[in-house]
């Protein structure tokens, strides 16, 4: 056991760069025991006789196994810069584990916008919504007026957005925006970096002279990866014309009284791209401290009452999840189902999402191909919660298609594993 602990420490001491973007401990914490055990069995990895198996104990054994593979194989060493990258890449070859990379992203794009905007306001920058200005495709526009006017055109991309086509288009848009602002900024997540590749993204942002930020929702961190410069095509007249089109009020403004960001930013460690790596691994003690510092506070728990996932054809509920603190009366839910057909037009018949008031509750709807969702709340849903609900519907249709089709044939919802699904509902909806 001690030798396994020594392996983790040796990896950290000799090979880990200062800051990794994807925490392998977090990946395993989000995974299910049976998925990790299947990986161990598949790769014939020896593990100690645990009195009580732990995910960290399994990670320790897997890391030691692949570290030994790395040190004994020159071909592997030629393909991977260091063993931590090899370990991370090897683990993510397993699709069931790779799926949990979604946790290194934001379920709602609005949450990524909010996290970055809050941090900007705390460092004295006014943040404007630029997304409605035609033909510019800039998400945010940042302005700092002292001592001189400084402006930044910001592009926000979640990991789920960032595929090859989107990335190439974003590269073009950033280049075009260099005419309109002093600096250009690209903001994404660890999953976004993984999709494109860290080395490639750093190289591209340095070519564009663009500031690159990575926002990690699990560790509550914002990292500055590359430091941008003033664009060669910058035109102050075009900038002024663009600023005239911005909304009169910013979505975030600096405060002299309070700080609003819940994310940590380390200026000393940021903007040194060579100090960043795709993966990182922590000792058990380090991880316990990180988890203590980033305790989850569920944003929508106080207003959540009930969620129903309903078959679109029959109108019957496939999944129902209620608040433990304030469960919704079953008679009320039954009444809602009965009345659903009467006000479908009110909450949108196809893909639109609108909220209605039903017996003193707000009901937010979202629509997929085969199912629709009804989210019961005590207050109206904000933009982030609407995006989260839409994400959940898409997730269920993607990962529970067999169960949906079986339910349509038999009306039996018992094949849905509530022990597996309910934690996902809590996490995705933040309830």
N, C-alpha and C positions, 0 to 999 in steps of 0.2 A: 504493500500500500504506500509506504514511504517513497519507494522508487517512482511510483506514478506521480506523487506530489512533486517530486524532484524534476520529473519530465516537464510538467507545466511550468515550473519556475525557470527551468533551463530554456524553454521556448521563449518565455517572456524576457529573460535576461539577454539572450544572445541573438534573437531573431525578430522580436516584435518591435515595430516602429512605435513611435511615441503614441500615436492615435490611430486606432482602427475604426472603421465605419460600421461594420457588421459584427456584433458581439455573438460569438458562438455559444456562450453561456445562455444568452437570451433566446437564441434559436432553439436550444434544447429545452429551456423552460416552457416555451410555447408548444413544443411537440408533445405527443402522447407517448406514454411508456411503451406501449406495444409497437409503435413505429420505430422507436429507438432500438428496442430488442430485436426486431426483425432485421434492422441494419447490422447489428452485432452478429446475428446468426448468419446473415448473407456473406459477411466478410470474414467469418470464422475468427472473431476477435475474442481473446481470452479476457475474462473479468474475474475479479476476486469474489469470494463467497460473501455476498452482502447479507447482513442480518436484515437490513431494510434497504433495498435498492434505491439509489438517488439518481436524478438526472445528471448531476455534476459528476457522480462516480462513474456513470456510463461515459460521459464526455471525456473524462480523464483517461479511461481505458482506450477509447477510440483514438484520442489524440496521440497517446503513446504508441499505439499500433501503427498509425500512419506516419508518425515521426521516424519510427524504425525503418519503415519502407523507404522513406525519403533518404535517410542517411546511408542506406545500403544499396541505393540504385542511382548510378550516375546519370542515366537517361532521364529519370524523374527530376533530378537536380538541374539538368540542363533546360527543362521546360518550365520550372517554377523557381521564382527568385529566392524563396525561403520556405521552410516547412509549414509555417502557419498558412500561407497561401495554398499550399498543396492540401493541407488538412481541410481547409474551408471548401475548396473546389471539390474535393473528393466526397465530402459529406453532401454537398449540394447536387451531386449526380443522382442522388436518391430523390425521386420526385415527391414522395410523401413528406420528406423533410424540407425540400426546396420550397414547397408550398408556403411554409411559415415565413418566408422572406416578405410576404405581404404585411407582416407586422412591423417591418422596417419602412413602412410607408404610411400615408395618411388615408383613412377610409373616406374622408371628405376633403376635397381640394381646398375648401374654404378654411379648414383648420390649419393647413400649411400656410395659407395667406395670412391668417390671423397671427400665427406664431412668429412669422418673420416681421409683420407689421408692428407687433407689440415691441419686439426687440429694437426695431428702428426708432420708434418713438422714444424709447428709454435712452437712446444715445443722441437725442436731440434732432431727429429728422422727422419732417412732416411727410405723411404717406397719403398719396392720392390714388383713387381708383381710376385707372386709365383704360380699362377694358372696353368702355363704350365709345371710345373715339374711333371712328371708322378708318379702316384700312391700315391701321398701325400695329394692331395685335400685341400691344404692350399691356401687361397686366397691372403693374403698379408704376407710379412715377414718384420718386423721392426728391424732396427739396430741402436744402439747408441754406439759410439766407445769411448766416454770419460765419466768418467775417466777409466772405464773398458768396455770391449765389453759386451753389453747386447742385447739380441735378443728376439723377440716375434713372435710367429706364430698366425696369425689372421684368424678367420673364420667370414665371412660376410653372414648374412641371412636377407632378407627382410621379412616382415610379410606375404606376399603372398606365399613365399616359405615355411614358417615354419608351417608345419602340424606335427602331432604326429610322423609319420615315418621319416620325415626329421630331426626332433629334436633328435630322438634317434640315428640316424646315425651320426649327428653332435657331439653328446655327445661322441660317440665312436672315431670319428676322432680327437677331442680335446685331448682325453686321449692318443691316439697314438702319437700326435704331441708333447707331453710333453718331448719326448726324443730328439727333434730336436732344441729346443729353451729354453732360460732361463725361459720365461713365455709363457703362452697361453692366447689368448684374444678372446672373443666372442662379436660380434657387431650385434645388431638388432634394431628394431624400436618399438614404443609403440604397434602397431598392433601385432608384433611378440610376445611381452610379453603377450598381451591379449590372444592370441591363446593358449599359453602354461600355463599361470598362473604366476603371479609375485612371489608368495611364493615358488612355485616349482622351478622356474628358479633360484632364489637366492640360494635355498638349493643345487641344482645341481651344480651350478658354484662354490659354496664354497667347495663342495666335490671334485671337480676337481682342486681346487686351481687356478681358472681361473678368469681373469679380465673380468667383464661384463660391456659393454657400451650400452646405449640406445640413439639413435639419433632421435630427434623429428623434422621433416621437417616443422611443422606448427609454432612452437615457436622458431625455429632455435637454439635448445639447444642440447648439448651433456652431458649426465649424466654418471658419473662413479658409478655403483651400488655396485659391489663387487671388492675387492682388491685381486689380485692373489699372488701366491708365487712360488718359484722355485720348479719345478717338481722333485719328488723322482727318476724318471727314466732318468733324464737329462744326456745326454752323449755329452761331448764337441767334441769328434771325429766325431760323427754323425752330430753334428751341423756344424762343419767345412766342412764336405763333402757336406752337403745340401747347404751351402752358396756358394760353388764353382759352383753350378748349377744355381744360380740366374742370372738374366740379369746383364750385366755390369753396366748399368745405372739405378738408381732408378726412379720411376714414380713421386716421390716427394722428394725434398731435403731441408734441413733447409736453411733459408735465414737470413742473418744478417741485411738486409735492410728493408724488408717489412714483414707484416703478411698477409696470404692469406685466412685464414678461416673466414667464415661469420657466424660461429656458436659460441654461448656463452658456456663457460665451467666454472663452479664454483667449484674450488678445495676445498673450505671450506665445501661445502654441499655434495660433492661427497664421495664415498667409505664408506658411513654409511647406510648400506642397510635397517636398521630399520626406517630410515627417509623418505622412499619412499612408496608411495601408488599407486594403479592402477589409481585412479581418482582424479581430483581436480576441484574446482569450484571457480570462481572469482566474485567479485562485478563488477558492470558495469564500474566503474571508473578504476579499475585495468585492465579490459579487453581492455578498450580504450587505455591505456598506452602500453599494450603488442602489440596491433595491430599497433600502431604508430611505435614501435621499430622493428617490423618485416614486414614492408611494402614489398609487392611483387614487384620484378623487373623481368619482363618476359625475360627469357634468350634468347629465339629464336624469339622474336617479330620482330627484325630488319631484319632477313633473311627470315621470313615466307611470302609467297605470296598466296598460295591457298591449300586447302585440298579437295580431292574428294574421296568419298567412292562409289565403283562401284560394281554392281552385276556381279559376275564372269561368269554367264552363258550368259546373254544378252549383257554385256558390257555397260549397261546404268547407269548413275550416280544416286545413291540413295540420297546422301548427298553431298552438296558442301558448303564450308565455305571459305570466302576470307578475306584477310587482309583489315582492314578499312583504314589504312594509305597508303598502296600500293596495291590496288586491281589488280587482274590479268585480262587482256583483255579476254572477253568471246569468241572472235574469236580464240584466242590462245588455250583456253581450249578445244573448239570444235575440233580444229585441232589435239590436243593431243589425244582426244578420237578416232578420225578417224585413227590416226597412231598407236594407242595402240597395236592392233593385230600384227602389223608388227614388233614390237620390244619386244614382250612379252618374247621371248627367252633371250633378253639382260638383262631384269630386273628380270628374274627368273620365271619359269612357275608354280612352286608349292609353296614351303614354303621358298625358299631362298629370301634374300632381297639385292638388288643391286641398285645403283643409276646410272642414265643415264643423259646425257646432252641434253636438248631439247630447241632449240632456245634461248640459253644463260642462261637457268635456269637448276638447278639440280632437278631431280625428284627421290624421294626416294619411293620405293614400299614396301608394306607389304601385306601378304596374309593370309586370314582366310579360313574357310570351304566354306562359301557362298559369301563372299565379298572380295574385294581387295582395297587397299588404294594407292592413288598417292599423295604425298606431294611435292608441288612446292616450291623451295627455291632459294635464290640468291647465297648461298654458300652450299657446301656439308654438309650433316648431320653427326654429330659426333655419337659416340657409344650410348650416352645417348638418343639422339633424335630418333635414330633407335629403341631403346628399348621402348621408349614412344609411338611411332607409332604402334609398335606391340601390346602393351598393349591396345591402343585405339581400334584396330581392334577386339581384343578378347573381350573387354568391349561391343562394339556395337553388336557383334554376341550373346553375353550372354543376354544382357538387351533389345535388339531390335529385337529379333528373329521373333516375330509376325509381326512387321512392314516389315521386310525383306521378309517374306513369302507372305504377302499381296502385296508387291511391285512386286514380281515375277509373281503374278497372274494378276495384273491389270496395272502395270507400273505407279501407282499413288504414288508419294512420299510425298503427303501432310499430310499423317498420322504421319509423323515424327515431333515431337514437337521441333521446332528449338529453341524456347525460353528456353527449358529445356536442349537441347543437346549442343547448342553453348557454354555456360559457361563451360561445361565439356570438350569440345574440347580445349578451351583456357587453362584450368587448367592442363589437362593431357599432352598436347603438350608444355605447357609453352610458349604460343604465345600471 
